[in-house]
Amino acid sequence: MSHAHRDIADPNGRANVQIGWVTYLAQRLGTVPPLPAPVRIEKVEDRGTLIILTPERFTASNTEHLALAERVRALLDRAGLLNPLQVEP
C-alpha cells in the first residue's frame, strides 16, 4: 500500500488491516469470500491467500481503484477476516 493510499483510506492510522494493491491473508484468519472483478484471489499453498485488486498498477489518484479497495475491505470485514489478532498467552 502506498503512503498516498494509506493516508486516504486510513487518515487516523487506526485500521487493524490495510487493503492495498496486493494483500496477503493467512489461512488461519478464515476463507476469503468471492470478490468483485477485476480482483484476483490466489492461494498460497495451504498457508493463505493473495488478493490482487487490479491487474494494472494501483494508484491512489484513481477513484475507481479507491472505491474497489474500499468495497473489498468491507467484504473482508463482513466475512470476519479483518478482526484484530488475538495474542495467545
Rosetta blueprint (number, residue, H / E / L):
1 M L
2 S L
3 H H
4 A H
5 H H
6 R H
7 D H
8 I H
9 A H
10 D L
11 P L
12 N L
13 G L
14 R L
15 A L
16 N L
17 V L
18 Q L
19 I L
20 G L
21 W L
22 V E
23 T E
24 Y E
25 L E
26 A E
27 Q H
28 R H
29 L H
30 G L
31 T L
32 V L
33 P L
34 P L
35 L L
36 P L
37 A L
38 P L
39 V L
40 R E
41 I E
42 E E
43 K E
44 V E
45 E L
46 D L
47 R L
48 G E
49 T E
50 L E
51 I E
52 I E
53 L L
54 T L
55 P L
56 E L
57 R L
58 F L
59 T L
60 A L
61 S L
62 N L
63 T H
64 E H
65 H H
66 L H
67 A H
68 L H
69 A H
70 E H
71 R H
72 V H
73 R H
74 A H
75 L H
76 L H
77 D H
78 R H
79 A L
80 G L
81 L L
82 L L
83 N L
84 P L
85 L L
86 Q L
87 V L
88 E L
89 P L
